[in-house]
Amino acid sequence: MIDWQLILLLCAFAFLAGFVDAIVGGGGLIQTPAALILLPNLPVATVIGSLKIPSFSGTAFAVVQYLKKVQVYWMQIAVMCAVAFGAAYSGSMLLSMVSNQYMKPIIFIVLCGVAIYTYTRKQFGQTKTKTLTPTQNWIRSITISLIIGFYDGFIGPGAGSFLVLAFIAVLGHDFLHASAHAKLVNLATNLGSILLFVLKGSIIWSIAIPMAVSNALGGILGARTAIAKGNQFIRIFFLLVVFGTLIRFGYDIFFK
């Protein structure tokens, strides 16, 4: 039986994770370590599987807020979601068979580059910057969905931030539109992982459901804040989350 005080603490972390995730992704950096520390006697796969429910919930409610204010390219997003769903399912399946530890030094180096690039380019993500041909747009969109969808299922932390970055750097969106579209694709990656964890019976619903409500409330507030504050605010938040991800991976690589 899970103590109610522990549930309340997990819900507090879930709310904060939902708020951060709705703006630029990266809520898993808050929610996942907290749950692993607070639930040390549960298998890691069970904890991760249970956290996919609040992650999906928070993202879903954030999407509703974005859809009220941001134009969405539905055909492109529908294809990206379908591809990302399958890629995330495959990544989670691989995770259940092998360790992902050897990938973390590579991701750490990539994140260092992302942080430096975003910090030094003040106009990065402030306006739409690319005009792509339909063929270029589809090739890039599908490639993003495959790579980051698989990454989310296999490794996880920072996937939402990588999606935001990809929508800006590869597809030329501004931060606000990138955040909105990234949320929709992130829904699909979460759903792909959830399907696998449900089939494996790895979700504890007494933890997942209250955390899902808290994450959803955080997602609503975070999305409304991002919409109200605009691109410059989201850029600053993006940098904070990237640095947080760097610290997380750095700890895993150098101190574990």
FITOR-490639 format. One record per atom (N, C-alpha, C): y, z, x; residue in one letter. Coordinates in steps of 0.05 Angstrom, whole numbers, plus 5000, padded with zeros to 4 digits. Example, Ala and Ser with C-alpha at 12.3 -4.5 7.8 and 13.67 -1.06 7.14 Angstrom:
<nodes>
488651565264A/491051565246A/493451565264A/495551425257S/497951435273S/500151575258S/
</nodes>
This chain:
<nodes>
497650005017M/500050005000M/502550005018M/504449825012I/506849805027I/508950005016I/510050175034D/512050365026D/514550235015D/515750344994W/518150214981W/520550215000W/520750415018Q/522950415037Q/522650185057Q/520250125064L/519649905082L/520349645068L/519749625042I/520349385027I/523449345026I/524849555021L/527849545020L/528949445047L/527849545069L/528749455095L/528249165100L/525749075093L/525048795095L/526948625078L/527648725054C/529348575036C/532148545048C/533048755062A/535748735074A/535748525096A/533648505112F/533548295132F/533248025119F/531748015097A/531447755083A/534047655071A/535747845061F/538347765050F/540147645073F/540247785096L/541847685118L/540747415128L/538047395129A/536847145138A/537646915119A/537546965093G/538246765073G/541146675076G/542946865081F/545746805085F/546146615109F/545046695132V/545346535156V/544046265153V/541646255141D/540046015139D/541445805121D/542845905100A/544245725082A/546545575095A/547645695116I/549945575129I/549145375151I/547445455169V/546645275191V/543645285198V/542045425182G/539245465190G/538945695209G/536545765217G/536145975237G/535646245224G/535246255198G/534746515185G/532146645195G/530346485204G/527846585215G/528146755240G/530446715254L/530946875278L/531547175270L/532347215245I/532847485235I/530447595221I/529347445203Q/527247525185Q/524547565200Q/523847375217T/521247375229T/520847605249T/522647645269P/522247875287P/522248145272P/524048165252A/524148415237A/521548475223A/520348275210A/517848315196A/515548375215A/515448245238L/513348285258L/513548575269L/515948675272I/516348945283I/515649155261I/516449105236L/516049295215L/513249295203L/511749075208L/509049055198L/507049005221L/506949185240P/505349135264P/502349125260P/501449245237N/498549255233N/497449015218N/499148835209L/498248595196L/497848365215L/495948195210P/495647955227P/498147785227P/498847675250V/501247515253V/501347285233V/499047145229A/498946925210A/499547015182A/498747265175T/499347365148T/502347425145T/503547535165V/506447585164V/507947325162V/507347135180I/508746875180I/508346735153I/505946735143G/505346615117G/506946735095G/507047005094S/508547145073S/511547085075S/512547045099L/515446995102L/516246715093L/514346535091K/514946265082K/515946265054K/515046455037I/515946465009I/518846535007I/519846755020P/522746795019P/524346575032P/523346455054S/524746235066S/525146005047S/523045945032F/523245725012F/525145804990F/525046044981S/526746144959S/529646124966S/530346234990G/533146234998G/534245955002G/532545775013T/533345495017T/533845354991T/532045404971A/532245284945A/534845354931A/535545604931F/537945694918F/540445594933F/540245574959A/542545464974A/542945174967A/540745024964V/540844744957V/542344704931V/541844884911V/543144864885V/546144874888V/547145054906Q/549945084911Q/551144834924Q/549744734944Y/550644494958Y/550844244939Y/548844224921L/548743994904L/551143974885L/552444204880K/554744204862K/557244084876K/557244084903K/559644004917K/559243764937K/556843714945V/556343524966V/554643284956V/555543044963Q/554042804955Q/551442784972Q/549342724958V/546642704971V/545642424969V/544542314991Y/543342054992Y/540342084984Y/539842064958W/537242154947W/534841984957W/535141724959M/532841564968M/532041634996M/534041655013Q/533541735041Q/532242005043Q/533342205028I/532442475030I/529642495018I/529042344997A/526342364985A/524242275005A/524742065020V/522841965040V/522642165063V/524942275071M/524842465093M/523242715085M/523642805060C/522143045051C/519142995050C/518342765041A/515542695040A/514242695068A/515642575087V/514642555114V/514642835127V/516842995123A/517043265134A/514843445123A/514243425097F/512143585084F/509543545099F/508643295102G/506143245116G/506143335145G/508443295159A/508643375187A/508443675190A/509743825172A/509744115173A/506944225167A/505544105148Y/502844185141Y/501044145166Y/501343915179S/499743865203S/500444065226S/503044125229G/503844315249G/502644595244G/502744685219S/501544945212S/498544945216S/497244725210M/494344705214M/493744725244M/495244595261L/494844615289L/495344895299L/497445025288L/498045305296L/495745495291L/494245435269S/491945615262S/489645575282S/489845365299M/487645315318M/488345365347M/490945325354V/491645355382V/494245515385V/494945605409S/497345745415S/499745555419S/502045645411N/504445475415N/506145585438N/505145775453Q/506745905474Q/507745715495Q/506145515502Y/506845335524Y/509245155517Y/509945135491M/512144965482M/514845115486M/514845375487K/517345525486K/519245475510K/518245445535P/520045385557P/521445115552P/520044915541I/521244655535I/523544685515I/522944835493I/524944875472I/527345025483I/526845215501F/529045375513F/530945185528F/529945005544I/531544815559I/533144635540I/531844535519V/533144365499V/535444515486V/535044765479L/537144925466L/539444975484L/539045015510C/541245035529C/543044795528C/541744555528G/543244305526G/544844285500G/543544375478V/544844365451V/547344545451V/547044785462A/549244975462A/551544875478A/551044765502I/553144665520I/554544425507I/552944245496Y/554144005483Y/555844075459Y/554944245442T/556444315418T/558944475425T/558744645445Y/561044815453Y/563244645465Y/562444455482T/564444305497T/565744075481T/564343985460R/565343765443R/566543885418R/569143945419K/570444085397K/570343935370K/570243665372Q/570243505347Q/567443445337Q/565443545351F/562643495343F/562143595315F/561343415296G/560743495269G/563043545251G/565443485260Q/567843535243Q/568343305223Q/567443065230T/567642835213T/565142665215T/564742475196K/562542285198K/563242085221K/561242025238T/561941875262T/560341625266T/558141585252K/556541345257K/556341165233K/556340905239T/555740705219T/553140565227T/550940625213L/548340515220L/547540295202L/545940105212T/544739905195T/542540045178T/541739925156P/539640055140P/537040095156P/536339905173T/533939935189T/534240165209T/536440185223Q/536940405241Q/536840675226Q/538040685203N/538140935187N/535341025180N/533640835170W/530940915162W/529240995186W/529340855208I/527740915231I/528541195241I/531141245243R/532041505253R/531341735234R/531541685208S/530941885188S/528041965189S/526241775190I/523441825190I/522541965216I/523741885239T/523142015264T/523942305264T/526342365254I/527342635252I/525342805235I/524542695212S/522742835194S/520042895207S/518942705221L/516442745235L/516542965256L/518542945274I/518743125296I/519443405288I/521543435272I/522443705264I/520643825243I/519543655226G/517543765207G/515143885221G/514143735240F/511843845256F/512644095271F/515044095283Y/516044325298Y/516144565280Y/517144535255D/517444765237D/514744885230D/512744715226G/510144815220G/508744945244G/509244835267F/507844925291F/509145155306F/511845145308I/513345355322I/515145505304I/517045375290G/518545495269G/521445565275G/522045775292P/524745875295P/526645655303P/528945645289G/531045445296G/530645175283G/528545135267A/528044865256A/530444775238A/531544955222G/533744885206G/536144795222G/536644935245S/538844865262S/538344595275S/535844535283F/535244275294F/535644055274F/535044105249L/535543905228L/538543855225L/540144065225V/543044025224V/544043865247V/543143935271L/543843785295L/543043485293L/540643435284A/539743165281A/541342995262A/542043125239F/543642975219F/546442905230F/547443075248I/550043025260I/549842825283I/548142885303A/548042735328A/546642465324A/544642455307V/543042215304V/543942035281V/544642175258L/545342025234L/548342015229L/549942175244G/552742155243G/554142305221G/552842515209H/554042665188H/556042875199H/557742985182D/559343215189D/557643465184D/558743695192F/557143945190F/556444005161F/558343975142L/557844045115L/555643875103L/555843615106H/553743435095H/551043475109H/551243525136A/548743575151A/547343825141A/548844035136S/547644285126S/546344235099S/547644095081A/546544045055A/543943885056A/543943665072H/541543495074H/539343635089H/540143795109A/538043945124A/536644145106A/538044265088K/536744455069K/534644325053K/535244075043L/533243935026L/530743875042L/531043775067V/528743715084V/527243965091V/528744185096N/527544445103N/525844555080N/526644495055L/525044565032L/522244445034L/522244195042A/519644045044A/517944165066A/519144225089T/517544335111T/516444615104T/518044775090N/517045035081N/514745005062N/515044815043L/512944775023L/510344685036L/510544505057G/508144425071G/506644655084G/508244835096S/506945065109S/505845255088S/507345295066I/506445475045I/503745385034I/503445125029L/500945025019L/498645105036L/498945075062L/496745145081L/496145445080L/498245605080F/497845895081F/496746005054F/497445875032V/496345955006V/493345885006V/492645655015L/489845565016L/488145755034L/489445865054K/488046045073K/488146335063K/489646385041G/489846665031G/491446845049G/493446735063S/494946895083S/497547005074S/497947015047I/500547115037I/500147375022I/501747575029I/501747835014I/504047824995I/503447794969W/505547734949W/507247984944W/506248224948S/507848464944S/510148484964S/509948344986I/512048325006I/513748075001I/512347854996A/513647594994A/515647574971A/514947684947I/516547644923I/519247804925I/519248064931P/521848194934P/523648084956P/522348004978M/523847874999M/524947604990M/523447464974A/524347204964A/526947234947A/526947444930V/529347494913V/531747554931V/531347714951S/533547794970S/534547554986S/532647394995N/533347155011N/534846954994N/534146934968A/535446754950A/538346834946A/538847094942L/541547204939L/543247144964L/542047184987G/543447125012G/544046825014G/542146655005G/542446365006G/544746274989G/544946384965I/547146314947I/549846384959I/550146624970L/552646714982L/553246555007L/551246495023G/551746345048G/552646055042G/551345925023A/552145655016A/554945645005A/555645834988R/558345834976R/560445884998R/559746055018T/561546105040T/561945855057T/559745715063A/559945475079A/561645255065A/561245225039I/562745025024I/565745095024I/566345355020A/569045435019A/570545425046A/569045485067K/570345505094K/570445235109K/568445055104G/568544785115G/567344765143G/567844525155N/566444445179N/566844625204N/569344705208Q/569944865232Q/568445135231Q/568445265208F/566945515205F/563945475210F/562845255199I/559945205202I/559345145231I/561145005246R/560744955274R/560545215290R/562345405285I/562245665298I/559645815292I/558845815267F/556345945259F/553945805272F/554045545274F/551945395287F/551645485316F/553845505330L/553645595358L/552445875360L/553246055342L/552146325343L/549146325339L/548246165320V/545346145315V/543846025338V/545045815351V/543745695374V/543445895397V/545546045402F/545446255422F/543446475415F/543246535389G/541246725381G/538446625385G/538046365380T/535346245385T/534746245415T/536746185432L/536346195460L/535446475470L/536746675459I/535946955466I/533047005458I/532346925434R/529646965424R/527546835442R/527946575448F/526046435465F/526146535493F/528446615503G/528646725530G/527046975533G/527247145512Y/525647395513Y/522647335513Y/521847145496D/519047075495D/518046965521D/519646815535I/518846685560I/518846875584I/521047025587F/521447175611F/520647475610F/520347585586F/519847875584F/517247945571F/515847755559K/513247815546K/510947765565K/
</nodes>
